[in-house]
Amino acid sequence: MKLTVEAENLKDIIERRYDLDLLDSRRHTRFIHARCLFSQLLKEKGYGCFAISKMLHKNHATILNYFENFKWFVKMDEEFRESYEQINEQFQANSVIYEELREVDLKKQLVLLQKENKLLYLRNQKLKKQLEEAVN
């Protein structure tokens, strides 16, 4: 399943934090923690177990297990809890940006930026001309 922009953003955040490929099938603790965080944060955003399982190339039972393990990890592992809080904060901050700028808004922003760019170019040309006249 193709990742949504939101899920891709979260995947990038987690992969940078843990320095790994989230889709790697290794069962080392840091891989499990990373996939567990990914699953939990998407669950909190309203994604279903099936959708998350397709994104991670796992079956739904594995994702359900991650949800249960998350509770245990947060309770018992200080480093995991800190990672969760930091990743969640960064993810929420980025999500606001993506939610606010939908496609229509992005097109409007693009048009406004193009107009502003043109005005700045013209102003720059005018200033260059004035500078040349002042020097001569």
C-alpha positions in Angstrom: 0.0 0.0 0.0 1.3 3.4 -0.9 1.9 5.6 2.2 -0.1 8.8 2.6 1.8 12.0 2.9 1.1 12.0 6.6 2.4 8.4 7.0 5.4 9.1 4.8 6.3 12.1 7.0 6.0 10.0 10.2 8.1 7.2 8.5 10.9 9.7 7.7 10.8 11.1 11.3 11.1 7.7 12.9 13.7 6.4 10.4 15.9 9.4 11.2 15.5 9.0 14.9 16.3 5.3 14.9 18.7 5.4 11.9 17.0 2.4 10.2 14.6 1.4 7.4 11.2 0.9 8.9 10.2 -1.7 6.4 13.3 -3.9 7.2 12.0 -7.1 8.6 14.6 -7.5 11.3 13.4 -8.3 14.8 15.9 -6.3 16.8 14.5 -4.2 19.6 15.1 -0.9 17.9 13.2 -2.1 14.8 10.3 -3.3 16.9 10.2 0.0 18.8 10.2 2.0 15.6 7.4 0.0 14.0 5.5 0.1 17.3 5.8 3.9 17.4 4.7 4.2 13.8 1.7 2.0 14.4 0.6 3.8 17.6 0.9 7.3 16.2 -1.0 6.4 13.0 -3.7 4.7 15.2 -3.9 8.0 17.2 -4.5 9.8 13.9 -7.4 7.5 13.0 -5.7 4.9 10.8 -7.0 1.4 11.1 -5.1 -1.7 11.9 -5.5 -3.1 8.3 -4.2 0.1 6.7 -1.2 0.2 9.0 -0.4 -3.4 8.4 -0.4 -2.8 4.7 2.0 0.1 5.1 4.4 -1.9 7.1 4.0 -5.1 5.1 2.9 -7.0 8.2 -0.3 -8.8 9.1 -3.0 -7.2 11.2 -2.1 -9.5 14.2 1.4 -8.0 14.3 -0.1 -4.5 14.4 -2.5 -5.5 17.2 0.5 -6.8 19.1 2.4 -3.5 18.6 -0.6 -1.7 20.1 -0.4 -3.9 23.2 3.4 -3.7 23.4 3.2 0.1 23.1 1.5 0.3 26.5 4.2 -1.9 28.1 7.1 -0.1 26.4 5.8 3.4 27.5 5.3 2.1 31.1 8.6 0.3 31.5 11.1 2.0 29.1 12.1 5.6 29.8 14.0 6.0 26.6 11.1 4.7 24.5 8.7 7.1 26.3 11.0 10.0 25.6 11.3 9.0 21.9 7.5 8.7 21.7 7.0 12.2 23.1 9.6 13.8 20.9 8.5 12.0 17.7 4.8 12.7 18.5 5.6 16.4 19.0 7.4 16.6 15.7 4.8 14.6 13.9 2.0 16.8 15.2 3.8 20.0 14.2 4.3 18.7 10.7 0.7 17.4 10.5 -0.7 20.8 11.1 1.3 22.2 8.1 0.0 19.4 5.9 -3.6 19.7 7.1 -3.6 23.5 6.6 -2.2 23.4 3.1 -4.5 21.4 1.0 -4.1 21.2 -2.8 -6.4 24.3 -3.4 -4.5 26.3 -0.8 -1.2 25.2 -2.3 -2.3 26.4 -5.7 -3.4 29.8 -4.2 -0.1 30.1 -2.4 1.8 29.3 -5.6 0.0 32.1 -7.6 0.6 34.6 -4.8 4.3 33.6 -4.6 4.6 34.0 -8.4 3.1 37.5 -8.3 5.3 38.5 -5.4 8.4 37.1 -7.2 7.5 39.2 -10.3 7.1 42.3 -8.2 10.4 41.7 -6.5 12.1 41.2 -9.8 10.7 44.4 -11.2 11.7 46.3 -8.0 15.2 44.9 -8.3 15.5 46.0 -11.9 14.3 49.5 -10.9 16.9 49.7 -8.1 19.7 48.6 -10.5 18.7 51.3 -12.9 18.7 53.9 -10.2 22.1 52.7 -8.9 23.5 53.0 -12.5 22.1 56.5 -12.8 23.5 57.5 -9.4 27.0 56.2 -10.2 27.1 58.0 -13.6 
